[in-house]
Amino acid sequence: MTLISLVGCAVEKPQPFPSQIALQNLAGVVVERAGALWFQPCNERLWWPVQDNTAQQELTAFYRKFTLLRSEALYVELVGGTDPQQDNMLRVKTVETVGGTAQTCHFRLEGLQYRAASSDPVWVADITADQVIVKSVIPAGSYRFRTANETGKDSPSGSDTLTRSSGTAEDRESTAVQADSAVVAVYRETLPTKRPLEIKILQRRCNDAATGTVLPFTAEMHFFGRLYRGCARKGHPVSSEINGFYWYQPPGRAQVMFKLSADQRVQLVTRDAGGKTVAERGRWQYLQSGKLIFSMRDAARQEYLMLFSREADGQLVLQTGSEHLVSYGATFKLWRPSGLSGGQLLSDLPATAKGIEPGASTDTQASETAPGEQHQALSSQLQPPATQSTEKPSLLTTPQVQAADIDDELLHEIIVNDAAAGAE
């Protein structure tokens, strides 16, 4: 199996990408180990060797630029697939986003269609289906606009402030940028006004000058009559960020694993110290408070509730529940299989290149800042966390709770239970 060598100055010519490989959009981290790149998807436990088939071997070049070959984990979003003829090596076709660490996997844009922002001047625009919230330093403040997604519609006469040319150099440059870029979304203020807010999302790679982060979209915003430019990235539905497997295994206590499905079903399996396995089912609901509630039935058909708080890194902490399962305060770690074939554990990676540690936690909430710190605070809302990690100690690394790999037997029980539920 031939791996990419990062040693030496010459960059090998990329091989043609095999047409038979099924492509996936993947987010995770790459690290260098023994002169080769390895990739771990977010919330996975396995790693894949990488074959860089991008144009000009961009992935390798980005890794060199961002880490200076220090074997550090670098967050990326890419398109690729595994090659069964090369021991399920991950062949990477394109790179969409680069910048950040393993903690960037927990960077949330839930409930947004896009977030657009810039570091100079500083502004952030959170875009949903019917409104845009702009936080800006110039002019200072937070502004809310009722908007409509007018993608593909002809602009009303006199209101298309982004595409009409007033003869200024700024307008001509804007028109030239759009000529080379596909417009993927247009959001326009619905209230009648002489200077309506309008944001266009363009399919054009964008580099943030302050952080160096590479993002897949360019944004152009008309805000109080002035044209602003920045970078943008897609948001995520809340449900898609919650779906997955969660597990908990304290020493000497029952092992618990549950699966949250997109249709809001819960499949829960518990195994006691004697090896007895119990499967239960229920429904989950995401509350406006940010908590999750499970409505469950136990083996005796008795109903009970489980209430969880959701941590910044996706872990669920039990706040109210059934003592026969787990005690309050139990922290369930998220595992989301990537669907890639193959993969392997790399438990002997150096500490700086372990990627996503089970139970790793970081505080992604912005704290109150002084006026002089507004620039950094607003800019960080678009950009992933910087290479310097703000990782804090995790509950799962304390002596009371041991870290464990995914239990294959419990996973089998969940799959069987899930299939039975679907057949009903």
C-alpha positions in Angstrom: 0.0 0.0 0.0 1.5 3.3 -1.1 1.0 6.2 1.2 1.7 9.9 0.6 5.1 10.9 1.7 5.3 14.3 3.3 9.1 14.2 3.4 11.1 16.1 0.8 10.5 19.1 -1.3 8.9 17.7 -4.4 5.2 17.2 -4.6 4.3 14.1 -6.6 1.9 14.4 -9.5 -1.6 13.3 -8.4 -3.0 10.1 -9.9 -6.3 10.2 -11.8 -9.2 9.7 -9.5 -10.9 6.3 -10.0 -14.4 6.8 -11.4 -15.8 3.7 -9.6 -15.2 5.1 -6.1 -18.3 6.3 -4.3 -17.7 9.9 -3.0 -18.7 11.2 0.4 -18.6 14.6 2.0 -16.4 14.1 5.1 -15.4 16.3 8.0 -12.6 15.4 10.4 -8.8 15.8 11.0 -5.7 14.8 9.2 -2.4 14.0 10.9 1.0 13.0 9.7 2.5 9.7 11.0 5.7 8.1 9.7 5.7 10.4 6.7 2.1 9.7 5.6 -1.2 11.4 6.1 -4.1 9.8 8.0 -7.7 10.9 8.3 -10.2 10.5 11.1 -13.8 11.6 10.5 -15.5 13.6 13.3 -16.9 11.5 16.1 -15.3 8.3 14.7 -12.8 6.1 16.4 -11.0 4.8 13.3 -8.4 6.3 11.0 -7.8 5.9 7.2 -4.5 6.2 5.3 -4.8 9.0 2.7 -4.1 9.2 -1.0 -4.0 12.9 -2.0 -5.7 13.0 -5.5 -6.5 16.7 -5.3 -5.4 19.2 -7.9 -1.8 20.2 -7.2 -2.0 17.9 -4.1 -3.7 20.7 -2.2 -4.4 18.6 0.9 -0.7 17.8 1.4 0.3 21.5 0.8 -2.3 22.7 3.2 -1.1 20.4 5.9 2.5 21.5 5.4 1.4 25.2 5.6 -0.8 24.9 8.7 1.2 22.5 10.8 4.8 22.9 9.6 5.0 19.1 9.7 4.7 19.0 13.5 2.3 16.0 13.4 -0.5 18.1 14.7 -4.2 17.4 13.9 -5.6 19.7 11.3 -9.4 20.1 10.7 -10.6 19.6 7.1 -13.8 19.1 5.2 -13.2 17.1 2.0 -14.8 15.0 -0.7 -13.4 11.5 -1.1 -14.0 7.7 -0.9 -12.3 4.5 0.0 -10.5 2.4 -2.6 -11.1 -1.4 -2.0 -8.3 -2.2 -4.5 -5.8 -0.2 -2.2 -6.7 -1.7 1.2 -9.5 0.8 1.6 -7.2 3.8 1.4 -9.1 7.1 1.5 -8.7 8.8 -1.9 -9.3 12.6 -1.5 -10.7 14.3 -4.6 -11.3 17.9 -3.4 -10.8 19.9 -0.2 -13.6 22.3 0.9 -12.5 23.7 4.3 -9.2 23.9 6.1 -8.3 25.3 9.5 -8.7 24.4 13.2 -8.1 21.4 15.3 -10.0 18.3 16.4 -12.2 20.5 18.6 -13.5 22.1 15.4 -15.7 19.0 14.9 -17.8 20.4 17.8 -18.1 23.9 16.2 -21.8 24.4 15.9 -23.8 26.2 13.3 -27.1 24.5 14.3 -30.3 25.8 12.9 -28.5 28.1 10.3 -28.5 27.8 6.6 -25.3 29.8 6.4 -23.0 31.9 8.5 -21.1 34.7 6.7 -18.4 36.8 8.3 -15.3 38.9 7.8 -12.4 40.0 9.9 -11.8 43.4 8.2 -14.2 45.1 8.9 -15.6 42.7 11.5 -19.1 41.5 10.9 -21.0 38.2 11.3 -24.3 37.3 9.6 -26.3 34.3 10.8 -28.7 33.3 8.1 -31.9 31.2 8.5 -34.8 30.6 6.1 -36.7 33.8 7.2 -34.3 36.1 9.0 -30.7 37.4 9.1 -29.0 38.6 12.3 -26.0 40.8 11.6 -23.5 41.6 14.3 -21.1 44.4 13.3 -18.4 46.6 14.6 -18.9 49.3 11.9 -21.7 50.2 12.5 -21.6 48.8 16.0 -24.5 46.7 17.1 -26.7 43.7 16.4 -29.4 44.0 13.8 -32.2 41.6 12.9 -33.8 41.6 9.4 -36.8 39.7 8.1 -35.7 38.1 4.9 -36.7 35.8 2.1 -34.5 33.3 0.2 -34.9 34.6 -3.4 -32.4 32.2 -5.0 -33.1 31.9 -8.7 -35.6 34.8 -8.7 -35.2 37.9 -10.8 -34.3 40.9 -8.7 -37.0 43.6 -8.3 -36.4 46.7 -10.2 -34.2 49.1 -8.4 -33.5 46.8 -5.4 -30.8 44.6 -6.6 -28.1 46.6 -4.9 -25.5 43.9 -5.3 -25.7 43.2 -9.0 -26.6 46.6 -10.5 -23.6 48.7 -11.4 -23.5 52.3 -10.3 -20.3 52.9 -12.1 -18.0 52.7 -9.0 -14.9 50.6 -8.9 -16.4 48.7 -6.0 -19.5 47.7 -8.0 -17.4 46.8 -11.1 -15.3 44.5 -8.9 -18.4 42.9 -7.4 -19.8 42.2 -10.9 -16.5 40.7 -12.0 -16.4 38.4 -8.9 -19.9 37.2 -9.5 -19.1 36.5 -13.2 -16.6 33.9 -12.1 -18.8 32.4 -9.4 -22.1 30.6 -9.2 -24.7 32.2 -7.0 -25.9 29.5 -4.6 -28.2 31.6 -2.4 -29.7 35.1 -2.3 -31.3 36.5 0.9 -33.1 39.9 0.7 -34.9 42.0 3.3 -38.7 41.7 2.9 -39.7 45.1 4.5 -39.8 47.9 2.0 -36.8 50.2 2.4 -34.5 52.3 0.2 -31.5 50.3 1.3 -32.6 46.7 1.8 -30.2 44.2 3.3 -29.1 41.6 0.8 -26.6 38.8 1.1 -25.4 36.6 -1.8 -23.6 33.4 -1.2 -21.2 32.5 -4.0 -19.6 29.2 -4.9 -16.1 30.6 -4.7 -13.3 29.6 -2.3 -12.5 32.2 0.3 -9.5 32.7 2.5 -9.8 34.6 5.7 -6.9 37.1 5.9 -6.8 37.1 9.7 -6.7 33.3 10.4 -5.7 31.8 7.0 -8.7 29.5 7.2 -10.0 28.3 3.9 -13.8 28.2 3.4 -15.9 27.0 0.5 -18.1 30.1 -0.1 -17.7 33.8 -0.6 -20.3 36.2 0.8 -21.3 39.6 -0.5 -23.6 41.7 1.7 -25.2 45.1 1.2 -25.8 46.5 4.7 -27.1 50.0 5.2 -26.0 50.9 1.6 -22.5 49.7 1.9 -21.0 46.6 0.2 -19.3 44.1 2.6 -17.3 41.0 1.5 -16.4 37.9 3.6 -16.4 34.2 3.7 -19.2 31.8 4.4 -19.9 28.2 5.4 -23.1 26.1 5.6 -25.0 25.5 8.8 -26.6 22.3 10.0 -30.1 21.2 11.0 -30.2 20.5 14.8 -31.4 16.9 14.3 -28.5 16.0 12.1 -26.0 17.0 14.8 -27.8 14.9 17.4 -28.2 11.6 15.5 -25.8 8.9 16.3 -24.6 6.3 18.9 -23.9 7.2 22.5 -22.3 5.0 25.1 -21.3 4.9 28.8 -19.3 2.4 30.6 -18.3 3.0 34.3 -16.2 0.3 36.1 -18.4 -2.2 37.8 -21.6 -0.8 36.6 -24.0 -1.6 33.7 -22.8 -0.8 30.2 -25.3 1.4 28.3 -25.5 2.3 24.6 -28.3 4.0 22.8 -28.9 5.1 19.2 -30.8 8.3 18.3 -32.3 8.1 14.8 -33.4 10.9 12.5 -37.0 10.0 13.0 -36.6 10.7 16.7 -36.5 7.0 17.8 -34.4 5.8 20.7 -32.9 2.3 20.8 -31.3 1.6 24.2 -29.4 -1.4 25.3 -28.1 -2.1 28.8 -25.9 -5.0 29.9 -25.3 -5.6 33.6 -22.2 -7.1 35.3 -23.6 -10.6 34.9 -23.8 -10.2 31.1 -27.6 -9.9 31.0 -28.7 -7.6 28.1 -32.0 -5.6 28.1 -33.2 -3.7 25.1 -35.7 -0.7 25.4 -37.3 1.7 23.0 -38.6 5.2 23.1 -38.7 8.6 21.5 -36.4 11.6 21.8 -37.2 15.3 21.6 -34.9 18.4 21.5 -36.1 21.1 23.8 -35.8 24.9 23.3 -33.6 24.9 26.4 -31.0 22.9 24.5 -31.8 19.7 26.5 -32.9 16.3 25.3 -35.7 14.3 26.8 -36.3 10.6 26.2 -39.8 9.0 26.7 -39.0 5.4 27.3 -40.7 2.1 28.2 -38.7 -0.5 30.2 -38.9 -4.3 29.9 -42.0 -4.3 32.1 -43.7 -1.8 29.8 -43.4 0.9 32.5 -42.9 4.4 31.2 -40.1 6.6 32.4 -38.3 9.8 31.3 -34.6 10.6 30.8 -33.5 14.2 30.6 -30.1 15.1 29.3 -28.1 18.3 29.0 -26.1 18.6 25.8 -22.4 19.6 26.1 -20.5 21.7 23.6 -18.7 18.7 22.3 -21.9 16.7 21.7 -21.8 14.6 24.8 -25.0 14.0 26.7 -25.1 14.3 30.5 -27.9 12.6 32.3 -29.8 14.9 34.6 -33.0 13.0 35.4 -33.6 9.4 34.6 -34.0 5.8 35.9 -31.5 4.8 38.6 -31.7 1.2 37.4 -29.8 2.2 34.3 -27.2 4.8 35.2 -26.7 7.4 38.0 -27.3 11.0 37.4 -24.3 12.9 36.0 -23.4 10.0 33.7 -21.8 11.3 30.6 -22.5 9.6 27.3 -19.9 9.9 24.5 -21.0 10.4 20.9 -19.9 8.0 18.2 -21.0 8.6 14.6 -19.8 5.9 12.1 -18.6 7.5 8.9 -19.8 4.7 6.7 -16.3 4.3 5.1 -15.0 0.8 4.5 -12.0 -0.4 6.5 -10.3 1.9 8.9 -8.1 1.0 11.9 -7.2 2.1 15.4 -4.1 4.2 15.9 -3.8 4.1 19.6 0.0 4.6 19.5 -0.2 8.1 17.9 1.7 10.8 19.7 -0.3 13.0 22.1 -0.3 15.9 19.6 -1.8 13.8 16.9 -4.5 11.8 18.6 -7.2 13.7 16.8 -10.6 13.4 18.5 -10.1 12.0 22.0 -13.1 10.2 23.5 -14.8 12.6 25.8 -12.6 15.6 24.9 -14.5 18.8 25.7 -14.1 22.5 24.9 -16.1 25.6 25.8 -17.3 27.0 22.5 -19.5 29.7 24.0 -18.2 33.2 23.6 -17.6 35.0 27.0 -18.3 38.6 27.6 -15.6 40.8 26.1 -14.3 44.3 26.5 -14.8 46.7 23.6 -11.2 46.2 22.5 -11.8 42.4 22.2 -14.9 42.7 19.9 -12.8 42.1 16.8 -11.5 38.7 17.9 -14.8 37.6 19.4 -16.9 38.3 16.3 -14.3 36.9 13.9 -14.2 33.6 15.9 -17.9 33.1 15.3 -17.3 32.1 11.7 -13.8 30.6 12.1 -13.1 27.2 13.7 -11.0 27.3 16.9 -7.4 28.2 16.2 -4.6 25.6 16.2 -4.1 26.3 19.9 -6.5 24.0 21.7 -8.7 25.2 24.6 -9.4 21.6 25.7 -10.5 21.1 29.3 -10.4 18.0 31.4 -13.2 15.6 30.6 -15.5 13.7 33.0 -14.7 10.5 31.1 -11.0 10.7 32.0 -11.6 10.9 35.8 -11.0 7.8 37.9 -14.7 7.3 38.4 -15.4 6.6 34.7 -13.1 4.6 32.5 -12.8 5.3 28.8 -13.7 2.4 26.6 -14.0 1.5 22.9 -17.3 0.9 21.3 -18.7 -2.4 22.6 -19.4 -4.5 19.5 -21.9 -6.8 21.3 -24.0 -3.9 22.5 -23.8 -2.4 19.0 -25.1 -5.7 17.6 -28.0 -5.6 20.1 -28.9 -2.1 19.0 -28.9 -3.0 15.3 -31.1 -6.0 15.9 -33.4 -4.0 18.1 -33.5 -1.2 15.6 -34.4 -3.6 12.8 -37.2 -5.1 14.8 -38.7 -1.7 15.6 -38.6 -0.8 11.9 -40.5 -3.9 11.0 -43.3 -3.2 13.4 
